[in-house]
Amino acid sequence: MLNKGSAVVHFRVRKAKPDGRDYKSGVILSRTSATLEKVKRIAVYCGSNKGTRADYADAAEKLGRHLAERGFELVYGGGCVGLMGVLAEAALKNGGHVIGVIPQSMVIKEVVHEKLPDLRVVKNMHERKALMAELSDGFIALPGGFGTCEEFCEVLAWSQLGYHKKPFGLLDVAGYYRPLLQFFDHAVTEGFIRPNTASWSWWRKTWKNCCTAWKSSSRQRK
């Protein structure tokens, strides 16, 4: 379980152009009180498929490599397939420490990554999400399906409710998450999400800019 804190998430809104919302590929980031120096392990949520664009696997490979090169430990779903496999292989290849968290049922289905230095097998998906959150100091979502979106939105909701102060980002590769951003805006318009806790700041799709944004966010809250 996560210890409840008193964080309130604040965001900065990007204005739309006259011809409609201008969603640029980038990273959507929370503003939290956590500093990048305290971030040692990063959970990455991503798909068990590679998707139809080569950009998705390329982004996963680059993220895994950059995490390893900068000394961050990777926490992920423990799979060897799809973007999960690409991400883990890149981190391992570049000397990174990788922690996989996977339900027993997925081990039986032989989708588990057998070369991980640290593999945690849990009973179900609920335990998987809880352990990944407990182990991690920050969260990033690459493109993925229902599971990836659900995991990221849960982390977002926990932050809004004050259950954690950890930074999190949505890596919008090739505009993959534009429809989701539009949905969030629609939910604000329809009165289901408060503007002061659900507006967004987005950045280009590089790990370097992700780090820079987290540092900037920390300085602004001091």
ROFIDREN-250973 format. One line per 10 residues: number of its first residue (from 0); their letters; for each residue x, y, z of N, C-alpha, C. Coordinates in steps of 0.2 Angstrom, whole numbers, m for minus. Atoms other than C-alpha are relative to their C-alpha. Example, Ala and Ser with C-alpha at 12.3 -4.5 7.8 and 13.67 -1.06 7.14 Angstrom:
0) AS) 4 m6 0 62 m22 39 4 6 0  m4 m6 m1 68 m5 36 m4 5 3
This chain:
0) MLNKGSAVVH) 4 m6 0 0 0 0 4 6 0  m3 m6 0 5 18 m3 m2 4 6  2 m5 m6 6 30 12 m3 6 m3  4 m6 2 m6 44 10 4 6 2  m3 m6 m1 2 61 8 m5 6 m1  5 m6 1 m5 79 6 1 3 m6  m1 m3 7 0 82 m12 m6 2 m4  5 m2 4 m11 92 m23 3 1 m7  m3 0 7 m7 90 m42 m3 6 m3  2 m6 4 m7 106 m52 4 m1 m7
10) FRVRKAKPDG) m3 1 6 m4 107 m70 m1 7 m4  0 m6 4 m1 121 m84 m4 m2 m6  4 1 6 m13 122 m98 3 3 m6  m2 m2 6 m8 123 m116 m6 2 m4  6 m2 3 m20 134 m126 0 m3 m7  2 3 6 m28 127 m142 1 6 m6  m1 m4 6 m24 135 m159 m8 1 m3  6 m1 2 m39 143 m168 m4 m6 m4  2 5 4 m41 128 m179 m1 m7 4  1 6 m4 m42 116 m165 6 m2 5
20) RDYKSGVILS) m5 2 m5 m32 107 m151 7 m2 m4  m7 1 2 m13 107 m155 4 m5 4  m4 5 m4 m7 91 m147 6 m2 m3  m6 2 2 11 89 m150 3 m6 3  m3 6 m3 20 72 m147 4 3 6  m4 m2 m6 28 73 m130 m2 m3 6  1 3 m6 27 69 m112 m4 4 4  5 m4 m5 13 74 m100 3 m1 7  m3 1 m7 20 77 m83 m4 3 5  3 m2 m6 13 79 m66 5 5 3
30) RTSATLEKVK) m4 m4 m4 19 93 m55 m1 m3 8  0 3 m7 24 85 m38 6 3 4  m5 m3 m5 35 89 m23 6 m5 0  m6 5 0 47 74 m27 5 3 m5  m5 m3 4 64 79 m34 3 m6 m4  m3 5 5 73 70 m48 5 m4 4  m6 3 m4 88 66 m36 m3 m5 4  3 6 m4 76 55 m26 m3 m5 m4  3 5 5 70 45 m41 6 m5 m1  m5 5 1 80 29 m41 m3 m6 m5
40) RIAVYCGSNK) 3 5 4 68 17 m49 m6 3 m3  6 m3 4 55 21 m62 m4 m6 m3  5 5 3 40 10 m67 m2 2 m7  2 m2 6 36 10 m85 m5 m5 m2  6 4 2 19 4 m91 0 0 m8  0 1 7 18 m2 m109 m3 m6 m3  4 6 3 10 m14 m122 4 m6 0  m3 6 1 13 m32 m123 0 m2 m8  m1 0 7 12 m29 m142 4 5 m2  m4 m5 3 23 m19 m153 m3 6 m3
50) GTRADYADAA) 3 m5 4 10 m9 m162 1 0 m7  m1 0 7 9 m5 m180 5 5 m3  m5 m5 2 22 9 m180 7 m2 3  m7 2 m2 41 6 m179 2 5 6  m2 m5 m5 41 22 m168 m1 m2 7  2 2 m6 33 13 m154 6 m4 3  m5 4 m2 47 0 m152 7 4 1  m6 m4 0 60 13 m156 0 4 7  0 m4 m6 54 24 m141 1 m4 6  m1 4 m5 54 9 m130 7 m2 1
60) EKLGRHLAER) m7 2 m1 72 4 m134 4 6 2  m4 m6 m2 78 22 m132 m1 1 8  1 m1 m7 69 24 m115 4 m5 4  m3 5 m3 76 7 m109 8 2 1  m8 m2 0 94 13 m114 1 6 4  m2 m6 m4 93 30 m107 m1 m1 8  1 1 m7 86 24 m90 7 m4 3  m6 4 m2 101 11 m89 6 5 0  m6 m4 1 114 24 m95 0 5 6  0 m6 m6 108 37 m81 m1 m3 7
70) GFELVYGGGC) 0 3 m7 108 24 m67 m7 m1 3  7 1 m3 89 22 m65 m1 m7 m1  3 7 1 82 5 m61 m7 0 m3  6 1 4 68 m1 m72 m5 m5 4  5 4 m3 52 m8 m64 m5 m1 m6  5 1 5 40 m16 m77 m4 m6 1  4 6 m1 28 m30 m80 2 m6 m1  m3 7 0 40 m44 m82 0 m4 m6  1 4 6 36 m49 m100 6 0 m5  m5 1 5 47 m54 m114 m3 2 m7
80) VGLMGVLAEA) 3 m1 6 35 m49 m128 m2 8 m1  2 m6 2 30 m33 m137 4 6 3  m4 m5 m3 36 m16 m130 3 m1 6  m3 2 m7 39 m24 m113 7 m3 m1  m6 3 2 52 m35 m121 5 4 m2  m5 m5 3 60 m21 m131 3 4 6  m2 m4 m5 61 m10 m116 5 m4 5  m4 3 m5 68 m23 m104 7 m2 m3  m6 2 4 81 m30 m117 5 6 m1  m4 m6 1 87 m12 m120 4 2 7
90) ALKNGGHVIG) m3 m1 m7 90 m9 m101 5 m5 2  m5 5 m1 99 m25 m99 6 0 m4  m6 0 5 110 m23 m114 4 6 2  m4 m6 m2 116 m6 m107 2 0 7  m3 1 m7 120 m13 m90 m5 2 6  5 m3 m5 103 m7 m81 m2 m6 4  3 5 m4 95 m16 m67 m7 0 m1  7 1 2 78 m23 m71 m4 m4 5  5 4 m5 64 m28 m59 m6 m2 m4  6 2 3 50 m38 m67 m5 m2 5
100) VIPQSMVIKE) 5 2 m4 33 m40 m58 m5 m3 m4  4 4 5 22 m53 m66 m5 m5 4  5 5 m3 6 m63 m61 2 m7 m2  m2 7 1 8 m82 m59 m3 m2 m7  3 2 6 m4 m84 m73 4 1 m7  m4 m2 6 7 m75 m86 7 m4 0  m6 5 0 22 m86 m80 m2 m6 m4  2 6 3 12 m101 m85 m1 1 m8  1 m1 7 8 m94 m102 7 2 m4  m7 m1 3 27 m92 m105 1 7 m3
110) VVHEKLPDLR) m1 m7 2 27 m73 m108 5 3 4  m5 m3 m4 39 m70 m94 7 0 m3  m7 m1 2 56 m63 m97 5 m4 5  m4 5 m5 68 m77 m90 7 2 1  m7 m2 m1 84 m67 m91 0 6 5  0 m5 m4 79 m54 m78 4 m1 7  m3 1 m6 90 m52 m63 m4 0 7  5 m1 m6 75 m48 m51 m7 m1 m3  7 1 2 58 m56 m55 m4 m2 6  5 1 m5 44 m55 m43 m7 m3 m3
120) VVKNMHERKA) 7 3 2 29 m67 m46 m5 1 6  5 m1 m5 13 m62 m38 m6 m4 m2  6 4 1 m4 m69 m37 m5 2 m5  4 m3 5 m14 m57 m48 2 7 m2  m1 m6 3 m15 m41 m57 0 6 5  0 m5 m6 m20 m31 m41 6 0 4  m7 0 m4 m4 m37 m32 5 3 m4  m5 m2 4 6 m33 m47 0 8 0  0 m7 0 0 m15 m48 3 3 6  m2 m3 m7 2 m12 m29 8 m1 1
130) LMAELSDGFI) m7 1 m1 20 m19 m29 4 4 m5  m3 m4 4 25 m10 m44 0 8 2  1 m6 m3 19 6 m36 4 1 6  m4 0 m6 28 2 m20 7 0 m1  m7 1 2 44 m2 m28 3 7 m3  m2 m5 4 45 14 m39 m1 7 3  0 m7 m2 49 32 m37 m3 5 m5  3 m4 5 41 38 m53 m3 m5 m5  4 4 4 30 32 m67 0 3 m7  0 m2 7 31 33 m86 m5 m5 m4
140) ALPGGFGTCE) 4 4 5 18 26 m99 2 1 m7  m1 0 7 23 21 m116 m7 m2 m3  6 2 3 10 17 m129 m2 m8 2  3 6 m2 m1 2 m124 m7 m1 m1  7 1 1 m18 m5 m123 m4 1 7  5 m1 m6 m32 m6 m109 4 0 6  m4 1 m6 m19 m12 m96 4 6 1  m5 m6 m1 m7 2 m99 m4 6 2  4 m6 m2 m20 16 m99 m3 m1 7  2 0 m7 m28 9 m83 5 1 5
150) EFCEVLAWSQ) m5 m1 m5 m12 8 m74 2 7 1  m2 m7 0 m7 25 m79 m5 5 4  5 m4 m2 m24 33 m75 m1 m2 8  1 1 m7 m24 24 m58 6 4 4  m5 m4 m3 m7 32 m54 m2 7 1  2 m7 0 m14 49 m59 m5 1 5  5 m1 m5 m29 47 m48 2 m1 7  m3 1 m7 m19 41 m33 4 7 2  m3 m6 m1 m9 57 m35 m5 6 1  5 m5 m1 m24 68 m36 m3 m1 7
160) LGYHKKPFGL) 3 1 m6 m31 60 m21 5 1 6  m5 m1 m6 m15 63 m11 3 m6 2  m3 6 m2 m9 45 m10 7 m1 m1  m7 0 1 8 48 m17 2 7 m3  m3 m6 2 19 63 m22 5 m2 m6  m5 3 4 29 53 m35 m2 3 m7  1 m3 7 32 61 m53 m3 m6 m5  2 4 5 23 53 m68 m1 3 m6  0 m3 6 23 55 m86 m3 m4 m5  3 4 5 14 50 m102 4 1 m6
170) LDVAGYYRPL) m5 m1 6 26 47 m117 m5 m1 m6  5 0 6 15 52 m132 4 m1 m6  m3 2 6 24 43 m146 m4 1 m6  3 0 6 19 48 m163 m7 2 0  7 m2 m1 3 56 m156 m5 m5 2  4 5 m2 m3 40 m149 m5 2 5  4 m2 m5 m11 48 m134 m4 6 m1  4 m6 2 m19 63 m143 m8 m2 2  7 1 m1 m37 55 m142 m1 0 8  1 0 m7 m34 52 m123 0 7 3
180) LQFFDHAVTE) m1 m7 m3 m29 70 m120 m7 3 m2  7 m3 2 m45 75 m130 m5 m2 5  5 2 m4 m55 64 m119 0 4 7  m1 m4 m6 m48 72 m103 m3 7 m1  3 m7 1 m52 89 m110 m8 0 0  8 1 0 m70 83 m114 m3 m1 7  3 2 m7 m72 76 m96 0 7 4  m1 m7 m3 m66 94 m90 m6 4 m2  5 m4 3 m79 102 m101 m7 m2 3  6 3 m2 m93 90 m95 m1 0 7
190) GFIRPNTASW) 1 0 m7 m89 93 m77 2 m6 4  m2 6 m4 m82 76 m72 7 1 3  m7 m1 m3 m64 82 m69 1 8 1  m1 m7 m1 m59 99 m61 6 3 m4  m5 m3 4 m49 110 m72 7 1 4  m6 m2 m4 m37 115 m58 4 m7 2  m4 6 m1 m32 96 m56 1 m4 m6  0 5 5 m33 89 m73 2 4 m7  m3 m3 6 m25 102 m85 7 m3 m1  m6 4 2 m9 96 m94 5 5 m2
200) SWWRKTWKNC) m6 m3 3 8 101 m98 4 m5 m4  m3 5 4 16 92 m112 7 2 m4  m7 m1 2 34 90 m119 1 m4 m6  m2 4 5 43 83 m133 2 m7 2  m1 7 m2 46 64 m134 7 m2 1  m7 2 m2 63 63 m126 1 m1 7  m1 1 m7 69 56 m110 4 6 3  m3 m6 m2 80 71 m108 m5 6 2  5 m5 m1 65 83 m109 m4 m2 6  4 2 m6 56 72 m96 4 1 6
210) CTAWKSSSRQ) m4 m2 m6 70 74 m84 0 7 2  0 m8 m1 71 93 m87 m6 2 3  6 m2 m3 53 94 m84 m2 m1 7  1 2 m7 53 85 m68 4 4 5  m4 m5 m4 67 96 m62 m3 6 1  3 m7 0 58 112 m67 m6 m1 5  6 1 m4 42 105 m58 2 0 7  m3 0 m7 52 102 m42 1 7 2  m2 m6 m2 59 119 m42 m5 5 1  5 m4 0 43 128 m45 m4 m1 6
220) RK) 4 1 m6 35 120 m30 4 1 7  m3 m1 m6 49 124 m18 m1 7 3
